[in-house]
Amino acid sequence: MRKEKFPIGIPGVNLREIEREVPVTEPPAWPINDKLKHVGKSVKRTDAILKVTGKAKYTADINLPGMLQGRMLRSPHPSAKILSIDTSAAEAFPGVKAVYVLRSNMSGAEPKGGEDNGYPEIKYAGQAIAGVAAKDGQTAEEALKLIKVEYQTMPFVVDMDEAREPGAPLVFEQQVEQEETGGGGGGAKGLEQQGNVRGPSTKSFFGGPRGDVEQGMAEADVIVEGIFRTQVQTHSALETHGIVADWKPDMLTVYASTQSTKGVRSEMASIFDLPESKVRVICEYMGGGFGAKYGAGNFGVTAVNLSKISGQPVKLMLDRKAEHLAVGNRPNSWQELKIGAKKDGTLTAIKQESYGTAGIGLGAGVGRVAQAVYECPNFLTEQYDVFTNAGPGAAFRAPGNPQGAFALEQLIDELAEKLGTDALELRDKIDNSVVRKEERRLAAKAINWSRRKKPGSDTGVIKRGIGVAQSTWPRLIDIDSTAEVRMYRDGTVEIRSGVMDIGTGTRTILSQIVAEELGLEPEQISVKIGDTLFPNGPASGGSKVSGSITPAARNAAYKAKQEILKQAAPKMEEKAADLELKDGMIVSKTSGKTMSFKDALKQMRTSQIMTSASREDDYGGFMVGTFISHGDLGSVQMAEVSVNTETGFVKVEKIVAAHSCGRPLNPMQIQSQVNGGVIQGISYALYEDRVMDKNTGHMLNANLDQYKIAFSMEIPDIEVINIEEYTARSSTDAFGIAEPANIATAAAVANAIYNAIGVRLYELPMTPDKVLKALNLV
Amino acid sequence: MKKEENKPAGKKGFSRRNFLRGTGLTAAGMVVGTKGFAGEFAPAAAPVYGPDEVPVTLSVNDGSYQTLARPDEVLVDTLRERLDLTGTKLVCGRGACSACTVMVDDKPVCSCLTLTMEVQDKKITTIEGVADGDELHPIQQAFIDEDASMCGFCTPGMIMSCKSLLDRNSNPSLDEVKKAVRGNLCRCGTYPHVFKATLKAAERMG
């Protein structure tokens, strides 16, 4: 180890230096962005040219020689036992090359024990049963109709409130488990299960209950409480889930639309009993995931089996309806929240109880917003999962957190009003985050907070209002993140990692990091990612890509640099330690002698230099377990809305989004990410809603016209404020931004609506009917 | 979500998905199309194709392609599956997201609602044909400059809608840009940068 001085804090607020011990293999500390050439600059997205010309090849675009088209048979019943399946007519249909029947359901919670008749138990309408591979899609679709399935239908329940009732049809007869994931999917092990209700879980991410909530409430001068409801939201990525499977005797190759190449590889290896070395997973371009695209999935297992049976590659992409039904959603929530405070605003207790349904899956908690945003000595949360006959939930951009913020931030506003203080002043008092304080100051200036009126005091039919909401997100790190840097004799430089770019800009930031370290231009760095033949990268989830892979990339580049300097030193008659790389040249810091980087590469001993590095623990001992590094990324969002009090129509006029993500790597891409989080947040706040028919158990709006998402006409003016915040945690000190950007928006819009009309809305989405109801007009 | 002037069904009348699936009140254009259906389809003069695949000749991006297509095949499938022009994306399959937008005789249409048989004698332009060789169209360059593409799956359709606007209107307002892409779904949320890029491209094209 050696000692290094790092910048720490926020420039203009509390920037200072801190000394940290760093491993000797790691590069010297970078100064703040101002003094860097490529990092922290809006370098253009390196793969944009392929996207704007239609040349980027997504999984859906892969065409292999002899490739068959796969289609899936899905259950029309929400609950049923399959008695028999006859595939003979489908197999005999001309053009059909393979038929495969699933033995069990591969996604959602897993029941322990129970009978197995060789067919999956049907627990929701749209559940996968079988697949067909044929010479073209139409033939496969025709053949599906020839598969004869004998069902014994059973009682079902799709409504959460009904599922909680005693005597409701049981979704699972047995105890179920689903492994917890870092991103918020699955659930804690071994929790009590009664009827369709499982829980309570009293933990989320870090820590559990603290203090004594009852005592805290007793000490309170003021108590605010409310019941909040949020809806089910589907991910609706433009590219549906899907894979192209190519089974060969010596290697299974899978092109997958996934957020984790290494995750798909390990699942496929385990399911098909193959060594991981014989499974290759490729994801070069990916049409959106938002948390739903992990693992092999029913469709993936089916496609690989179809390829194995037919001996030909098989493409199996879900259709839009199946995408809504079967491969993930943000669970709904019913949440009772109660906050106690002293007259001066000091919080004395927070108590949260929630129920949510992730269909047949686990993971319907409401996140750690109430637990983590404000200092409060007494805290208790009890979160229950409720099973319903609907497709399994999945991690969705800050799982649980928008739900949690919707309740917490509305109640904090109510508390401010009760105490007769301004919503920002109260937060200044009870929120000890330095970064959020600065964000509040900048955001308030940007939206001109001082013009905010008393709730409901705007005159006229269309009333305007302004609201604020805050959030936090942990700094997640995956230490299984490795990058390899190659320098070739012809002067080219390449970086390789299995990490993906799912639209977040990974390729671009990797080129910036390597270029900065090697004194080159970003366009000189060739970035090869999204393939398990390269070293493992992090999964694209938990906003952990930037924080996990960029230090590995810089460290690998640093090692390669040291090797080339060592080789160049004798030729330049200099000591390697005196040499540096700058603007494409090797320069001696002592004599000023130079040699071009290209010339040095031409004279390498071997035709290529290869170095690799993995993500080490955070500097300063900030490591908890193997996955999570603590601390928080803060965000403050402010919304201005107008509400038509005759029609109930809400229009978001402006959002100011102030965010931190450590050392910002590419401001333009950060702006894109925050825009995206805000827009998904507005869409969640006002429009999106999965509608289930209680009588048939079917989703009524499994398409993109009746499942309403914000389009261009709903986009407000969005102003993004990005705070540089140095933490001295790694060689790049960077963190992600995707999830923080999405958490506070719906809550900020809700608070703005209250400010406009003087009546609070407790349920999402905040559609015109709910506004009119709140105004007592219907 | 509505883009009446751009919807193929409003212009041409019948389409396989519109007809077979009865998709409801998605776009005003489709309702018009359904009304026009009986009148346009009935005349005995309509050519009869199929039921199997038949040879077709398509003019795509200034090239002539001879391929096969089923009578009920939609253009997006022919482009993607038979001609390997995979830049055009299939997302919703019912005219609700505009990801599959291509130009037919210089007008934007949803290729998921356009029968291949209908466009045999027409000029088809896909995203692969927007650039002039290696020289990008100003709208493509502006998408790069303004970071208007994230995952990129909506980008081809988005660019076709923006280009179509610029073909018609060399000096659009922000509101006109919003209206031009109001049928295009982007789940990543690139809209603010798409608006900027289109205004910038207009500026550059003078």
Interface residues (C-beta under 8 A of the other chain):
Chain A: S42 K44 R45 D47 A48 I49 L50 K51 V52 T53 G54 K55 A56 K57 Y58 A60 D61 N63 D136 G137 Q138 H235 S236 A237 L238 E239 Y285 M286 G287 G288 F290 D319 R320 I502 G503 T504 G505 M668 Q669 Q671 S672 Q673 N675 G676 G677 V678 I679 Q680 N703 L704 D705 Q706 I709 F711 S712 M713 I715 I718
Chain B: M1 T23 G24 L25 T26 A27 R70 D77 R80 E81 D84 L85 T86 G87 T88 K89 L90 V91 C92 G93 R94 A96 C97 A99 T126 I127 E128 V130 A131 L136 Q140 F143 I144 D145 D147 S149 M150 C151 G152 F153 C154 T155 P156 I159 K178 K179 V181 R182 G183 N184 L185 C186 R187 C188 G189 T190 Y191 P192 H193 V194 F195
